[in-house]
Each structure stands twice: as C-alpha cells, then as structure tokens.
Amino acid sequence: MALLAWFEALSFQAQLILVAVVCDPIGFAAGYLLAPEFGVEPILGGAYGLVIASLPLSLLVLREAGKR
C-alpha cells in the first residue's frame, strides 16, 4: 500500500510518464512475443501490444478528468 500512496503523491505529469515508461515496453514485448501464437507477424503484435498498453494510461487520464 505504500507504493500506491507514493504513486498518488506524485504530480499528474509524473504519473503519466511513469505509467507510460512501465506499460509501453511491457505491452510491446508481450505483443511481440505472443503474436506468432495467434498467426500475426511479431512487429504487428508489438503494435497491438502498444495499443493495449495505452489502456492504463487512458484510465489514468479519465480518473484525473473526473476529479476536476
């Protein structure tokens, strides 16, 4: 829970950068590695992974917009 409190204490800009830095590489790598299992080229799977990885970022922005 201390990690969540630390994250909430960051400015919104810092939260955006942190979520992007963590989620984007994970999303790309997961998409790249899982794409052949679904019959898709790896680089296209990486692009799909980036799209999916942007979901937490979008939810963070929506949460911040709801506060204002």
KOLTI-120781 format. One record per residue: residue number from 1; residue in three letters; chain; y, z, x of N, C-alpha, C, O in turn. Coordinates in nm, 4 decimals, decimal comma, always signed. Atoms other than C-alpha are relative to their C-alpha. Last residue first. Layout:
REM KOLTI-120781
<pt NUM 'ALA' 'A' <Y Z X> <Y Z X> <Y Z X> <Y Z X>>
...
***
This chain:
REM KOLTI-120781
<pt 68 'ARG' 'A' <-0,1452 +0,0235 +0,0106> <+1,8188 -1,1833 -1,1802> <+0,0419 -0,0386 -0,1370> <+0,1604 -0,0615 -0,1611>>
<pt 67 'LYS' 'A' <-0,0726 -0,1240 -0,0261> <+1,4756 -1,0216 -1,1538> <+0,1493 -0,0174 -0,0257> <+0,2189 +0,0800 -0,0545>>
<pt 66 'GLY' 'A' <+0,0138 -0,0876 +0,1150> <+1,3052 -1,3180 -1,3204> <+0,0759 +0,1316 +0,0164> <+0,1138 +0,1946 -0,0823>>
<pt 65 'ALA' 'A' <-0,0897 +0,0524 +0,1031> <+1,4381 -1,5512 -1,0508> <-0,0053 +0,0875 -0,1256> <+0,0953 +0,1011 -0,1952>>
<pt 64 'GLU' 'A' <-0,1371 -0,0318 -0,0408> <+1,2735 -1,3342 -0,7851> <+0,1000 -0,0489 -0,1051> <+0,1988 +0,0190 -0,1329>>
<pt 63 'ARG' 'A' <-0,0178 -0,1445 +0,0128> <+0,9387 -1,3468 -0,9656> <+0,1434 +0,0406 +0,0339> <+0,2030 +0,1240 -0,0342>>
<pt 62 'LEU' 'A' <-0,0099 -0,0301 +0,1431> <+0,9671 -1,7241 -1,0078> <+0,0219 +0,1496 -0,0222> <+0,1002 +0,1885 -0,1089>>
<pt 61 'VAL' 'A' <-0,1313 +0,0461 +0,0453> <+1,0417 -1,7640 -0,6358> <+0,0194 +0,0306 -0,1480> <+0,1277 +0,0727 -0,1887>>
<pt 60 'LEU' 'A' <-0,0993 -0,0899 -0,0575> <+0,7404 -1,5516 -0,5432> <+0,1401 -0,0379 -0,0460> <+0,2201 +0,0493 -0,0800>>
<pt 59 'LEU' 'A' <+0,0049 -0,1233 +0,0775> <+0,5199 -1,7484 -0,7831> <+0,1008 +0,1028 +0,0516> <+0,1592 +0,1775 -0,0270>>
<pt 58 'SER' 'A' <-0,0631 +0,0259 +0,1296> <+0,6324 -2,0730 -0,6215> <+0,0014 +0,1256 -0,0859> <+0,1005 +0,1535 -0,1533>>
<pt 57 'LEU' 'A' <-0,1429 +0,0127 -0,0261> <+0,5470 -1,9395 -0,2763> <+0,0758 -0,0232 -0,1301> <+0,1819 +0,0354 -0,1518>>
<pt 56 'PRO' 'A' <-0,0570 -0,1347 -0,0181> <+0,2067 -1,8207 -0,3976> <+0,1508 -0,0022 +0,0259> <+0,2230 +0,0883 -0,0160>>
<pt 55 'LEU' 'A' <+0,0019 -0,0775 +0,1236> <+0,1433 -2,1735 -0,5364> <+0,0512 +0,1427 +0,0192> <+0,1343 +0,1865 -0,0604>>
<pt 54 'SER' 'A' <-0,1376 -0,0210 +0,0457> <+0,2528 -2,3562 -0,2199> <+0,0054 +0,0814 -0,1290> <+0,1137 +0,1227 -0,1704>>
<pt 53 'ALA' 'A' <-0,0596 -0,1122 -0,0731> <-0,0927 -2,3051 -0,0687> <+0,1443 +0,0252 -0,0430> <+0,1974 +0,1337 -0,0191>>
<pt 52 'ILE' 'A' <+0,0523 -0,1244 +0,0563> <-0,2429 -2,5282 -0,3398> <+0,0640 +0,1215 +0,0682> <+0,0887 +0,2232 +0,0033>>
<pt 51 'VAL' 'A' <-0,0500 -0,0091 +0,1379> <-0,0188 -2,8169 -0,2375> <-0,0454 +0,1304 -0,0639> <+0,0337 +0,1991 -0,1286>>
<pt 50 'LEU' 'A' <-0,1411 -0,0378 -0,0062> <-0,0881 -2,7515 +0,1292> <+0,0608 +0,0140 -0,1388> <+0,1428 +0,1024 -0,1636>>
<pt 49 'GLY' 'A' <-0,0066 -0,1413 -0,0351> <-0,4611 -2,7549 +0,0606> <+0,1430 +0,0501 +0,0099> <+0,1728 +0,1630 -0,0290>>
<pt 48 'TYR' 'A' <+0,0306 -0,0741 +0,1229> <-0,4290 -3,0891 -0,1150> <+0,0076 +0,1504 +0,0250> <+0,0550 +0,2258 -0,0599>>
<pt 47 'ALA' 'A' <-0,1176 +0,0140 +0,0867> <-0,2587 -3,2262 +0,1960> <-0,0209 +0,0745 -0,1314> <+0,0700 +0,1416 -0,1802>>
<pt 46 'GLY' 'A' <-0,1052 -0,0852 -0,0559> <-0,5370 -3,0872 +0,4119> <+0,1267 -0,0052 -0,0833> <+0,1921 +0,0967 -0,1056>>
<pt 45 'GLY' 'A' <+0,0333 -0,1367 +0,0372> <-0,7934 -3,2457 +0,1824> <+0,1015 +0,0986 +0,0537> <+0,1345 +0,1968 -0,0129>>
<pt 44 'LEU' 'A' <-0,0407 -0,0093 +0,1397> <-0,6143 -3,5766 +0,2330> <-0,0324 +0,1394 -0,0550> <+0,0442 +0,1954 -0,1334>>
<pt 43 'ILE' 'A' <-0,1466 -0,0107 -0,0014> <-0,6472 -3,5273 +0,6087> <+0,0556 +0,0090 -0,1418> <+0,1555 +0,0771 -0,1650>>
<pt 42 'PRO' 'A' <-0,0519 -0,1312 -0,0413> <-1,0172 -3,4461 +0,5691> <+0,1523 +0,0123 -0,0045> <+0,2047 +0,1155 -0,0465>>
<pt 41 'GLU' 'A' <-0,0358 +0,0032 -0,1422> <-1,1019 -3,7600 +0,3677> <+0,0623 +0,1341 +0,0399> <+0,1368 +0,1929 -0,0384>>
<pt 40 'VAL' 'A' <-0,1387 +0,0396 -0,0237> <-1,2499 -3,6678 +0,0296> <+0,0243 -0,0010 +0,1508> <-0,0361 +0,0771 +0,2244>>
<pt 39 'GLY' 'A' <-0,0055 +0,1449 -0,0160> <-1,6162 -3,6535 -0,0741> <+0,1401 -0,0541 +0,0212> <+0,1686 -0,1679 -0,0160>>
<pt 38 'PHE' 'A' <-0,0350 +0,0596 +0,1293> <-1,6004 -3,2993 -0,2115> <+0,0156 -0,1508 +0,0086> <+0,0610 -0,2138 -0,0869>>
<pt 37 'GLU' 'A' <+0,0956 -0,0495 +0,0994> <-1,7819 -3,1340 +0,0785> <+0,0226 -0,0638 -0,1363> <-0,0695 -0,0748 -0,2171>>
<pt 36 'PRO' 'A' <+0,1226 +0,0806 -0,0051> <-1,5802 -3,3564 +0,3136> <-0,1062 +0,0457 -0,1003> <-0,1878 -0,0351 -0,1448>>
<pt 35 'ALA' 'A' <-0,0121 +0,1327 +0,0596> <-1,2595 -3,1880 +0,1862> <-0,1284 -0,0821 +0,0088> <-0,1658 -0,1428 -0,0915>>
<pt 34 'LEU' 'A' <+0,0795 +0,0117 +0,1215> <-1,3624 -2,8291 +0,2652> <-0,0010 -0,1402 -0,0604> <-0,0858 -0,1700 -0,1445>>
<pt 33 'LEU' 'A' <+0,1414 -0,0301 -0,0245> <-1,2496 -2,8206 +0,6283> <-0,0878 -0,0188 -0,1237> <-0,2052 -0,0535 -0,1109>>
<pt 32 'TYR' 'A' <+0,0538 +0,0910 -0,1010> <-0,9179 -2,9982 +0,5816> <-0,1503 +0,0209 +0,0192> <-0,2270 -0,0747 +0,0307>>
<pt 31 'GLY' 'A' <+0,0125 +0,1326 +0,0597> <-0,8410 -2,8131 +0,2600> <-0,0629 -0,1004 +0,0954> <-0,1460 -0,1819 +0,0553>>
<pt 30 'ALA' 'A' <+0,1050 -0,0068 +0,1020> <-0,9140 -2,4764 +0,4169> <-0,0217 -0,1360 -0,0645> <-0,1357 -0,1780 -0,0841>>
<pt 29 'ALA' 'A' <+0,1301 -0,0115 -0,0667> <-0,7129 -2,5609 +0,7278> <-0,1141 +0,0033 -0,1008> <-0,2172 -0,0609 -0,0806>>
<pt 28 'PHE' 'A' <+0,0329 +0,1265 -0,0654> <-0,4162 -2,6861 +0,5266> <-0,1384 +0,0053 +0,0624> <-0,2184 -0,0868 +0,0458>>
<pt 27 'GLY' 'A' <+0,0258 +0,1037 +0,1001> <-0,4170 -2,3872 +0,2935> <-0,0386 -0,1326 +0,0628> <-0,1323 -0,1984 +0,0175>>
<pt 26 'ILE' 'A' <+0,1282 -0,0327 +0,0619> <-0,4498 -2,1347 +0,5773> <-0,0378 -0,1075 -0,1020> <-0,1525 -0,1520 -0,1062>>
<pt 25 'PRO' 'A' <+0,1097 +0,0338 -0,0919> <-0,1729 -2,3056 +0,7738> <-0,1385 +0,0287 -0,0587> <-0,2333 -0,0464 -0,0359>>
<pt 24 'ASP' 'A' <+0,0098 +0,1427 -0,0299> <+0,0562 -2,3054 +0,4675> <-0,1106 -0,0345 +0,1000> <-0,1896 -0,1249 +0,0728>>
<pt 23 'CYS' 'A' <+0,0802 +0,0783 +0,0947> <-0,0180 -1,9532 +0,3416> <-0,0178 -0,1472 +0,0393> <-0,1250 -0,2036 +0,0175>>
<pt 22 'VAL' 'A' <+0,1375 -0,0471 +0,0154> <+0,0917 -1,7329 +0,6332> <-0,0831 -0,0975 -0,0839> <-0,1950 -0,1318 -0,0458>>
<pt 21 'VAL' 'A' <+0,0650 -0,0018 -0,1317> <+0,4058 -1,9090 +0,7543> <-0,1458 +0,0423 -0,0107> <-0,2296 -0,0036 +0,0669>>
<pt 20 'ALA' 'A' <+0,0239 +0,1378 -0,0439> <+0,5092 -1,9944 +0,3973> <-0,0752 -0,0034 +0,1328> <-0,1660 -0,0847 +0,1506>>
<pt 19 'VAL' 'A' <+0,1046 +0,0569 +0,0852> <+0,4646 -1,6356 +0,2766> <-0,0329 -0,1437 +0,0432> <-0,1496 -0,1826 +0,0456>>
<pt 18 'LEU' 'A' <+0,1270 -0,0648 -0,0304> <+0,6609 -1,5014 +0,5732> <-0,1140 -0,0581 -0,0828> <-0,2217 -0,0851 -0,0296>>
<pt 17 'ILE' 'A' <+0,0471 +0,0497 -0,1288> <+0,9423 -1,7539 +0,5329> <-0,1362 +0,0590 +0,0339> <-0,2243 -0,0126 +0,0816>>
<pt 16 'LEU' 'A' <+0,0359 +0,1422 +0,0116> <+0,9834 -1,6796 +0,1639> <-0,0594 -0,0534 +0,1297> <-0,1631 -0,1197 +0,1286>>
<pt 15 'GLN' 'A' <+0,1238 +0,0079 +0,0761> <+0,9715 -1,3017 +0,2184> <-0,0465 -0,1443 -0,0136> <-0,1651 -0,1734 +0,0018>>
<pt 14 'ALA' 'A' <+0,1075 -0,0373 -0,0927> <+1,2356 -1,3291 +0,4912> <-0,1355 -0,0055 -0,0705> <-0,2347 -0,0465 -0,0103>>
<pt 13 'GLN' 'A' <+0,0156 +0,1094 -0,0957> <+1,4652 -1,5168 +0,2545> <-0,1133 +0,0280 +0,0975> <-0,1915 -0,0615 +0,1296>>
<pt 12 'PHE' 'A' <+0,0703 +0,1090 +0,0671> <+1,4087 -1,2596 -0,0199> <-0,0247 -0,1168 +0,0955> <-0,1316 -0,1777 +0,0926>>
<pt 11 'SER' 'A' <-0,0891 +0,0824 +0,0822> <+1,5046 -0,9764 +0,2124> <-0,0804 -0,1149 -0,0607> <-0,1891 -0,1481 -0,0133>>
<pt 10 'LEU' 'A' <-0,0590 +0,1166 -0,0664> <+1,2251 -0,7496 +0,3295> <+0,0963 -0,0712 -0,0935> <+0,0857 -0,0601 -0,2157>>
<pt 9 'ALA' 'A' <-0,1238 -0,0414 -0,0659> <+1,1694 -0,4103 +0,1640> <+0,0683 -0,1157 +0,0721> <+0,1871 -0,1067 +0,1031>>
<pt 8 'GLU' 'A' <-0,1048 -0,0115 +0,1011> <+0,9129 -0,5597 -0,0762> <+0,1342 +0,0381 +0,0618> <+0,2390 +0,0038 +0,0071>>
<pt 7 'PHE' 'A' <-0,0325 +0,1354 +0,0452> <+0,6980 -0,6686 +0,2186> <+0,1142 +0,0025 -0,1009> <+0,2047 -0,0806 -0,0946>>
<pt 6 'TRP' 'A' <-0,0715 +0,0673 -0,1088> <+0,7110 -0,3216 +0,3740> <+0,0435 -0,1395 -0,0415> <+0,1554 -0,1815 -0,0122>>
<pt 5 'ALA' 'A' <-0,1338 -0,0587 -0,0034> <+0,6167 -0,1629 +0,0423> <+0,0843 -0,0645 +0,1096> <+0,2035 -0,0890 +0,0907>>
<pt 4 'LEU' 'A' <-0,0711 +0,0516 +0,1166> <+0,3233 -0,4035 +0,0129> <+0,1428 +0,0541 -0,0039> <+0,2364 -0,0200 -0,0338>>
<pt 3 'LEU' 'A' <-0,0330 +0,1390 -0,0295> <+0,2113 -0,3213 +0,3667> <+0,0777 -0,0630 -0,1145> <+0,1705 -0,1404 -0,0912>>
<pt 2 'ALA' 'A' <-0,1167 -0,0013 -0,0882> <+0,2314 +0,0497 +0,2951> <+0,0431 -0,1423 +0,0336> <+0,1618 -0,1694 +0,0514>>
<pt 1 'MET' 'A' <-0,1190 +0,0000 +0,0809> <+0,0000 +0,0000 +0,0000> <+0,1263 +0,0000 +0,0858> <+0,2323 -0,0438 +0,0412>>
***
